[in-house]
Amino acid sequence: TAQKVSAAQLAALLHLGDGAAIPPLPEELPALLAPSDPNETLAERAISDRPELHAADARIDAKRAAESLARREFFPDFKLVGAYDTFWELPDQRPFVGLEFNVPLQIGRRRAALEQARAETEQASLERQAAADEIRAEVESAAERLRESHHLLAITRDRMIPAARDALAAARAGYETGATEFRDLIEAERALRSAELKERSAVADESRRTGELLAALGVPPGAPPESATPPATSPHANGASHD
């Protein structure tokens, strides 16, 4: 049962139809490409690509349309009418053509409806701006965490592992000449393995941070963004109300 539930959830995430087979797992995951643009450019790209902001823009358009409709309620509504009334005896009197119009007399109610529509448009604009600010902060935080993971991986590879290898070589040479004990050789070997483990952990952290940045940018899985560089692990604007 749990397997069927998981399969149904995966099918929904992959936009597969009912009963569609889930594709097999890939034998090897491709390396994620991290964008190399400045934070400001990344934030603007996220604001233009994130589906949340597309939905917010659609809500603003809907509120503006409702505001425009409320504004039209202040104008008379004209309608051309025609009829043929057999009630009259004379045939010349039976045809009838007229102009029907509705005069907006309840100005207070219409003004209140317009103010409500304007307020809803402004609210939708503010919500859109708040979502854009949140996305901008999310992108900047993700980019900073990725930059930090690059730095940590570089330190591990360029300093910790070479130093541990040199220490192991010195301990081995000292043990062969009798200058050091076997325990020192074991400790040096353990230190090298610990440094290599830290490198693997840094590689995984860098890949995870890259995925977080791509998610913050709104990049679909498997679609590398433009202006991307391989990671070290691998050789409406502000919608305002219009009167």
DRENLUM-384496 format. One record per residue: x, y, z of N, C-alpha, C, O in turn. Coordinates in steps of 0.02 Angstrom, whole numbers, padded with zeros to 5 digits, always signed. Example, Ala and Ser with C-alpha at 12.3 -4.5 7.8 and 13.67 -1.06 7.14 Angstrom:
# DRENLUM-384496
+00660-00284+00390+00615-00225+00390+00660-00165+00390+00712-00166+00423
+00642-00112+00354+00684-00053+00357+00645+00002+00394+00670+00057+00402
//
This chain:
# DRENLUM-384496
+00041-00060+00000+00000+00000+00000+00043+00063+00000+00030+00109-00038
+00094+00064+00043+00138+00122+00046+00173+00133-00021+00184+00190-00042
+00190+00077-00054+00223+00083-00119+00176+00113-00171+00196+00153-00213
+00112+00094-00168+00063+00121-00216+00051+00195-00203+00044+00235-00250
+00049+00214-00139+00040+00284-00122+00099+00325-00147+00090+00379-00176
+00159+00300-00137+00219+00336-00160+00219+00340-00237+00238+00392-00264
+00199+00286-00270+00196+00288-00344+00146+00339-00368+00158+00375-00417
+00088+00343-00334+00038+00393-00354+00064+00464-00343+00051+00508-00385
+00099+00475-00288+00127+00542-00276+00180+00560-00327+00182+00617-00351
+00222+00512-00345+00273+00525-00397+00240+00539-00465+00262+00582-00502
+00188+00501-00480+00153+00512-00544+00123+00581-00546+00123+00614-00598
+00096+00605-00489+00068+00672-00487+00122+00725-00495+00112+00774-00530
+00180+00715-00464+00234+00762-00471+00262+00764-00542+00283+00817-00566
+00260+00707-00576+00285+00704-00644+00231+00719-00696+00244+00716-00756
+00170+00736-00672+00114+00753-00717+00097+00694-00763+00083+00704-00822
+00099+00633-00736+00081+00574-00774+00007+00558-00763-00021+00574-00711
-00023+00526-00812-00093+00508-00806-00103+00449-00760-00056+00417-00738
-00166+00435-00745-00182+00378-00703-00159+00313-00735-00172+00301-00794
-00126+00272-00696-00103+00208-00721-00039+00211-00761-00015+00159-00784
-00010+00270-00771+00053+00276-00809+00111+00248-00770+00114+00256-00709
+00155+00214-00805+00213+00185-00772+00264+00238-00754+00278+00283-00794
+00292+00233-00695+00343+00280-00673+00409+00260-00705+00428+00202-00702
+00445+00306-00736+00508+00288-00768+00558+00262-00717+00556+00283-00659
+00603+00218-00738+00652+00190-00691+00701+00243-00667+00711+00294-00699
+00732+00228-00611+00782+00274-00584+00843+00276-00629+00863+00224-00656
+00873+00334-00638+00934+00338-00678+00992+00304-00643+00997+00305-00582
+01036+00273-00682+01094+00239-00652+01143+00289-00622+01178+00273-00574
+01145+00349-00650+01191+00400-00624+01158+00468-00631+01131+00485-00684
+01160+00507-00579+01132+00574-00581+01180+00622-00613+01239+00622-00595
+01158+00663-00660+01203+00713-00690+01221+00767-00640+01183+00783-00595
+01281+00795-00650+01303+00848-00605+01261+00911-00617+01248+00930-00674
+01240+00942-00562+01201+01003-00567+01247+01061-00586+01304+01064-00563
+01222+01105-00628+01260+01163-00649+01237+01223-00609+01177+01239-00607
+01283+01257-00578+01267+01315-00538+01273+01378-00580+01323+01387-00615
+01224+01422-00578+01229+01485-00616+01284+01529-00588+01296+01530-00527
+01317+01564-00632+01374+01606-00612+01358+01680-00614+01403+01721-00607
+01296+01698-00623+01277+01768-00626+01281+01801-00557+01281+01766-00507
+01286+01867-00554+01282+01902-00489+01215+01891-00456+01166+01873-00489
+01213+01904-00391+01151+01893-00353+01094+01934-00381+01037+01911-00382
+01108+01996-00402+01054+02039-00427+01023+02009-00490+00962+02010-00498
+01065+01983-00535+01040+01953-00596+01001+01889-00581+00949+01876-00612
+01026+01850-00534+00990+01789-00515+00922+01805-00486+00873+01771-00501
+00919+01856-00445+00855+01874-00414+00805+01897-00467+00746+01878-00464
+00827+01936-00515+00782+01958-00568+00759+01900-00611+00701+01898-00633
+00803+01852-00623+00784+01793-00661+00731+01753-00623+00683+01729-00653
+00740+01746-00558+00691+01709-00518+00624+01745-00518+00572+01712-00523
+00625+01811-00514+00562+01848-00513+00525+01841-00580+00464+01843-00581
+00561+01833-00633+00528+01825-00698+00508+01752-00713+00466+01740-00757
+00537+01704-00676+00524+01633-00692+00481+01597-00640+00449+01547-00656
+00480+01621-00578+00444+01584-00526+00369+01583-00540+00339+01635-00554
+00337+01524-00537+00265+01519-00552+00223+01557-00501+00167+01578-00517
+00248+01565-00439+00208+01602-00390+00194+01673-00412+00140+01699-00402
+00245+01704-00443+00236+01773-00466+00193+01776-00529+00157+01824-00539
+00196+01724-00570+00151+01722-00627+00078+01719-00604+00034+01752-00631
+00066+01678-00552-00002+01675-00524-00022+01741-00493-00079+01763-00499
+00026+01774-00459+00011+01839-00429-00005+01891-00482-00050+01933-00473
+00030+01889-00538+00015+01936-00593-00055+01923-00622-00091+01969-00639
-00073+01859-00626-00141+01843-00651-00194+01868-00603-00247+01892-00625
-00181+01863-00538-00230+01888-00490-00237+01964-00495-00292+01991-00489
-00181+01998-00506-00183+02071-00514-00224+02090-00575-00264+02136-00573
-00213+02054-00630-00252+02067-00691-00327+02057-00679-00368+02096-00703
-00343+02004-00642-00414+01992-00627-00444+02048-00584-00500+02069-00596
-00406+02072-00535-00431+02126-00493-00437+02190-00532-00484+02229-00521
-00392+02203-00578-00397+02263-00619-00458+02260-00665-00491+02310-00678
-00472+02200-00691-00531+02192-00733-00594+02205-00692-00641+02237-00717
-00596+02180-00631-00654+02193-00588-00660+02267-00572-00715+02294-00568
-00603+02301-00562-00604+02372-00549-00630+02411-00610-00668+02459-00603
-00609+02390-00669-00633+02423-00730-00708+02413-00739-00744+02458-00760
-00733+02354-00722-00805+02341-00726-00843+02383-00676-00897+02409-00691
-00815+02391-00615-00849+02433-00565-00850+02506-00587-00898+02541-00572
-00799+02528-00623-00798+02597-00647-00850+02608-00703-00878+02662-00709
-00862+02556-00743-00912+02562-00797-00983+02567-00770-01028+02590-00805
-00993+02546-00708-01060+02549-00679-01084+02621-00670-01144+02631-00658
-01040+02670-00675-01060+02740-00667-01090+02768-00732-01120+02822-00731
-01084+02732-00787-01108+02757-00851-01176+02726-00867-01189+02668-00848
-01220+02763-00901-01285+02734-00921-01276+02675-00967-01229+02672-01007
-01322+02629-00962-01321+02568-01003-01376+02575-01056-01435+02574-01040
-01356+02581-01119-01403+02590-01174-01416+02523-01208-01373+02480-01213
-01478+02516-01231-01496+02455-01267-01550+02473-01318-01600+02505-01301
-01541+02452-01380-01589+02463-01434-01639+02405-01433-01619+02347-01435
-01704+02421-01431-01756+02370-01428-01803+02379-01487-01810+02435-01512
-01834+02325-01509-01883+02327-01564-01936+02273-01553-01922+02221-01523
-01994+02285-01577-02049+02237-01568-02102+02247-01622-02102+02297-01657
-02146+02198-01626-02203+02202-01672-02264+02182-01631-02274+02124-01616
-02305+02232-01614-02361+02223-01568-02426+02217-01608-02448+02265-01640
-02455+02158-01607-02518+02147-01643-02579+02173-01605-02635+02166-01629
-02568+02202-01547-02623+02229-01508-02656+02288-01544-02717+02298-01539
-02616+02326-01581-02643+02384-01616-02681+02362-01680-02662+02314-01713
-02735+02399-01693-02775+02382-01752-02740+02402-01817-02738+02364-01865
-02713+02463-01816-02682+02488-01877-02613+02455-01887-02573+02454-01841
-02601+02429-01946-02536+02397-01958-02478+02444-01949-02424+02423-01929
-02488+02509-01963-02432+02556-01957-02411+02566-01884-02355+02588-01871
-02456+02550-01838-02439+02560-01768-02408+02498-01735-02384+02501-01678
-02408+02444-01770-02383+02382-01739-02306+02379-01733-02282+02356-01682
-02268+02401-01783-02195+02400-01774-02175+02450-01720-02203+02504-01713
-02124+02430-01682-02101+02474-01628-02025+02469-01623-01997+02414-01621
-01992+02527-01621-01920+02532-01612-01907+02584-01558-01935+02638-01560
-01865+02567-01511-01852+02614-01456-01781+02607-01428-01744+02562-01447
-01764+02651-01384-01699+02652-01351-01712+02647-01276-01745+02689-01245
-01684+02595-01248-01692+02583-01176-01626+02597-01141-01574+02573-01164
-01627+02634-01087-01564+02647-01052-01577+02648-00977-01631+02665-00953
-01525+02627-00942-01528+02621-00870-01484+02676-00839-01423+02675-00849
-01514+02722-00803-01477+02778-00774-01451+02757-00705-01491+02737-00662
-01386+02761-00692-01358+02742-00626-01375+02795-00574-01344+02848-00571
-01424+02779-00532-01445+02826-00481-01414+02811-00413-01403+02856-00373
-01399+02748-00399-01371+02729-00335-01295+02740-00336-01256+02693-00338
-01275+02803-00334-01204+02821-00340-01165+02797-00279-01108+02774-00286
-01195+02800-00220-01159+02779-00160-01140+02706-00163-01083+02688-00146
-01187+02664-00184-01171+02593-00189-01118+02580-00241-01073+02539-00231
-01122+02614-00298-01072+02604-00350-01004+02630-00329-00952+02599-00345
-01003+02686-00293-00939+02712-00270-00907+02664-00219-00846+02655-00219
-00947+02634-00177-00921+02586-00128-00893+02524-00163-00841+02498-00144
-00928+02502-00216-00904+02444-00253-00838+02460-00288-00794+02417-00291
-00832+02521-00314-00769+02541-00347-00712+02545-00296-00657+02522-00310
-00726+02574-00238-00673+02578-00187-00652+02508-00165-00592+02497-00152
-00699+02463-00159-00681+02394-00140-00637+02362-00194-00589+02328-00178
-00655+02372-00257-00615+02344-00312-00545+02374-00312-00497+02338-00325
-00540+02439-00299-00473+02470-00296-00432+02441-00238-00373+02428-00246
-00465+02432-00181-00429+02405-00123-00405+02333-00137-00350+02315-00117
-00446+02294-00170-00425+02225-00186-00368+02224-00236-00324+02182-00231
-00369+02271-00283-00313+02275-00330-00249+02294-00295-00196+02266-00308
-00254+02343-00250-00195+02363-00211-00169+02307-00167-00109+02297-00161
-00215+02270-00137-00195+02213-00095-00158+02161-00136-00107+02135-00115
-00185+02145-00195-00152+02096-00238-00083+02120-00259-00037+02080-00264
-00076+02185-00272-00011+02213-00291+00039+02208-00233+00097+02190-00243
+00016+02223-00173+00060+02219-00115+00080+02147-00100+00137+02134-00082
+00033+02101-00109+00050+02030-00099+00102+02007-00150+00146+01968-00134
+00095+02032-00211+00143+02014-00263+00212+02041-00246+00263+02007-00255
+00215+02103-00221+00278+02134-00202+00310+02097-00143+00371+02087-00142
+00268+02076-00095+00295+02038-00038+00323+01971-00061+00375+01950-00037
+00288+01938-00108+00314+01874-00134+00379+01884-00172+00424+01843-00166
+00384+01939-00210+00446+01954-00246+00504+01967-00198+00560+01943-00209
+00491+02004-00144+00543+02016-00094+00565+01952-00061+00625+01942-00048
+00518+01908-00046+00535+01844-00015+00577+01801-00062+00625+01769-00040
+00559+01800-00125+00597+01761-00174+00667+01790-00182+00716+01752-00187
+00672+01856-00183+00738+01887-00189+00783+01868-00130+00842+01853-00139
+00755+01869-00070+00794+01850-00011+00812+01776-00014+00867+01757+00006
+00767+01735-00038+00780+01663-00043+00837+01649-00092+00881+01608-00078
+00837+01684-00148+00890+01675-00198+00957+01698-00170+01008+01663-00177
+00958+01755-00138+01021+01781-00111+01048+01735-00056+01109+01724-00053
+01004+01708-00014+01027+01662+00038+01054+01598+00008+01106+01573+00030
+01019+01571-00042+01041+01509-00074+01108+01520-00110+01151+01476-00107
+01117+01577-00143+01180+01591-00177+01237+01598-00127+01293+01576-00140
+01223+01628-00069+01276+01637-00019+01295+01569+00011+01354+01555+00023
+01245+01526+00024+01261+01459+00051+01300+01418+00000+01345+01380+00019
+01283+01425-00064+01321+01389-00115+01393+01415-00118+01440+01375-00125
+01402+01480-00113+01469+01509-00114+01510+01483-00054+01569+01469-00060
+01477+01478+00003+01511+01452+00062+01531+01379+00053+01585+01358+00075
+01487+01339+00021+01504+01269+00010+01562+01262-00039+01604+01218-00031
+01566+01306-00090+01624+01307-00136+01688+01320-00096+01739+01286-00106
+01685+01368-00051+01744+01387-00013+01766+01329+00032+01826+01314+00037
+01719+01297+00065+01735+01241+00110+01765+01183+00071+01813+01152+00094
+01737+01168+00012+01764+01114-00028+01835+01130-00052+01878+01086-00054
+01846+01193-00071+01913+01212-00094+01964+01206-00037+02020+01183-00048
+01945+01225+00023+01991+01218+00081+02006+01145+00093+02064+01126+00106
+01955+01103+00089+01965+01032+00102+02012+01001+00051+02056+00962+00068
+02002+01018-00012+02042+00988-00065+02112+01018-00070+02161+00981-00081
+02117+01083-00061+02181+01117-00073+02227+01118-00012+02288+01125-00018
+02197+01110+00048+02238+01116+00108+02236+01054+00152+02288+01026+00168
+02176+01032+00171+02171+00978+00219+02198+00912+00192+02238+00879+00224
+02175+00894+00131+02197+00829+00104+02272+00829+00087+02306+00781+00105
+02300+00881+00054+02373+00881+00043+02413+00878+00108+02463+00844+00112
+02390+00915+00159+02426+00914+00223+02422+00845+00255+02471+00821+00284
+02364+00813+00251+02357+00746+00279+02400+00695+00242+02428+00650+00272
+02405+00703+00176+02448+00657+00137+02521+00667+00154+02559+00618+00161
+02542+00729+00161+02611+00743+00180+02626+00714+00250+02679+00686+00261
+02577+00721+00296+02588+00694+00363+02592+00619+00362+02632+00589+00399
+02551+00587+00319+02554+00514+00314+02621+00492+00284+02650+00443+00307
+02644+00528+00233+02709+00510+00203+02765+00517+00254+02810+00476+00257
+02762+00571+00294+02814+00580+00345+02810+00526+00398+02862+00502+00422
+02749+00508+00418+02742+00456+00469+02766+00388+00443+02797+00350+00480
+02753+00374+00379+02775+00311+00350+02851+00309+00346+02883+00258+00362
+02880+00366+00325+02954+00368+00322+02985+00362+00391+03035+00328+00400
+02954+00395+00440+02981+00389+00508+02974+00320+00536+03017+00296+00573
+02918+00286+00519+02909+00218+00544+02959+00171+00513+02985+00126+00546
+02974+00181+00448+03022+00138+00414+03092+00147+00442+03132+00100+00442
+03108+00207+00465+03175+00219+00493+03177+00209+00569+03229+00214+00600
+03119+00194+00598+03117+00183+00670+03112+00246+00711+03118+00244+00772
+03100+00303+00678+03095+00366+00715+03027+00375+00747+03021+00411+00797
+02974+00344+00719+02907+00350+00746+02879+00280+00758+02904+00231+00731
+02827+00277+00798+02795+00214+00813+02740+00198+00764+02717+00241+00725
+02718+00136+00766+02664+00115+00721+02600+00152+00736+02559+00165+00692
+02590+00170+00799+02530+00207+00818+02526+00274+00783+02472+00296+00764
+02584+00307+00773+02585+00371+00738+02566+00361+00664+02533+00404+00634
+02587+00306+00635+02569+00292+00566+02494+00281+00559+02463+00304+00512
+02465+00245+00607+02393+00233+00606+02355+00299+00613+02305+00310+00578
+02377+00343+00658+02344+00407+00668+02348+00450+00605+02299+00484+00588
+02405+00448+00570+02412+00487+00509+02366+00460+00454+02336+00498+00417
+02361+00393+00451+02315+00362+00402+02243+00380+00418+02203+00394+00373
+02226+00380+00482+02158+00397+00502+02143+00470+00486+02087+00487+00466
+02193+00514+00496+02182+00585+00480+02170+00595+00406+02129+00637+00387
+02205+00557+00363+02194+00563+00291+02124+00539+00272+02090+00571+00232
+02103+00483+00300+02036+00457+00285+01982+00506+00310+01931+00515+00277
+01994+00538+00366+01947+00588+00392+01942+00648+00345+01888+00674+00333
+02000+00670+00318+01999+00726+00271+01963+00707+00207+01927+00748+00179
+01974+00646+00183+01939+00624+00122+01863+00619+00134+01824+00634+00090
+01844+00597+00194+01773+00594+00211+01743+00664+00212+01686+00675+00189
+01780+00712+00239+01757+00781+00239+01749+00808+00168+01704+00847+00153
+01793+00786+00123+01787+00807+00054+01723+00780+00023+01687+00817-00011
+01708+00716+00036+01646+00688+00009+01585+00723+00038+01536+00737+00002
+01588+00739+00101+01533+00775+00132+01525+00845+00102+01470+00869+00092
+01582+00877+00087+01580+00944+00056+01553+00940-00015+01518+00985-00037
+01569+00886-00050+01542+00877-00118+01466+00870-00115+01430+00900-00155
+01442+00829-00068+01370+00820-00062+01336+00885-00041+01282+00901-00066
+01367+00923+00004+01338+00986+00025+01336+01035-00033+01287+01072-00040
+01388+01036-00074+01388+01081-00131+01333+01064-00180+01300+01108-00208
+01322+00999-00192+01269+00978-00237+01200+00996-00208+01156+01018-00245
+01192+00988-00143+01129+01006-00112+01117+01081-00116+01061+01103-00131
+01168+01121-00103+01160+01194-00107+01146+01217-00178+01109+01265-00189
+01176+01182-00227+01162+01199-00297+01089+01186-00313+01057+01226-00347
+01064+01128-00290+00993+01113-00301+00947+01164-00268+00896+01182-00296
+00966+01187-00209+00925+01238-00175+00923+01303-00214+00871+01335-00219
+00980+01322-00243+00982+01383-00283+00940+01376-00346+00904+01422-00365
+00946+01318-00379+00906+01308-00440+00832+01308-00424+00791+01334-00463
+00813+01279-00366+00743+01280-00347+00720+01352-00332+00664+01371-00349
+00763+01391-00301+00746+01461-00287+00739+01501-00351+00700+01549-00354
+00775+01482-00403+00770+01516-00467+00709+01494-00507+00692+01525-00557
+00677+01440-00485+00620+01414-00523+00641+01373-00583+00602+01367-00631
+00701+01344-00581+00725+01303-00637+00696+01233-00629+00704+01202-00576
+00662+01205-00680+00635+01137-00675+00691+01086-00667+00746+01097-00693
+00679+01031-00632+00730+00979-00625+00752+00952-00693+00711+00938-00737
+00817+00945-00701+00844+00919-00764+00854+00971-00818+00878+00955-00872
+00836+01034-00804+00845+01087-00854+00895+01137-00827+00876+01181-00788
+00959+01132-00846+01009+01178-00820+00995+01249-00841+00974+01260-00898
+01007+01298-00797+00993+01368-00814+01044+01395-00863+01096+01365-00874
+01028+01452-00892+01074+01485-00936+01131+01515-00896+01125+01526-00835
+01187+01528-00929+01246+01558-00897+01266+01517-00836+01278+01544-00782
+01270+01451-00846+01287+01407-00790+01358+01382-00798+01382+01373-00854
+01391+01370-00743+01459+01343-00742+01459+01281-00699+01422+01278-00650
+01501+01230-00715+01502+01170-00675+01526+01185-00605+01571+01227-00596
+01498+01152-00553+01523+01162-00486+01591+01133-00477+01615+01097-00521
+01623+01148-00421+01691+01124-00410+01694+01049-00406+01748+01020-00412
+01638+01015-00395+01637+00943-00390+01644+00910-00458+01657+00850-00462
+01634+00947-00510+01632+00918-00576+01664+00967-00624+01647+01024-00638
+01745+00906-00657+01776+00946-00710+01716+00960-00754+01723+00993-00806
+00243+02049-00637+00240+02113-00668+00284+02159-00627+00254+02184-00579
+00324+02169-00631+00353+02217-00584+00303+02230-00528+00258+02189-00517
+00311+02284-00495+00265+02300-00440+00198+02323-00470+00194+02378-00497
+00146+02281-00465+00081+02298-00495+00045+02350-00453+00027+02337-00396
+00035+02410-00481+00001+02464-00446-00069+02472-00473-00083+02452-00530
-00112+02500-00433-00180+02511-00454-00185+02571-00500-00152+02622-00489
-00225+02564-00551-00234+02619-00600-00305+02643-00594-00352+02603-00594
-00314+02710-00590-00380+02740-00586-00406+02750-00657-00462+02774-00667
//
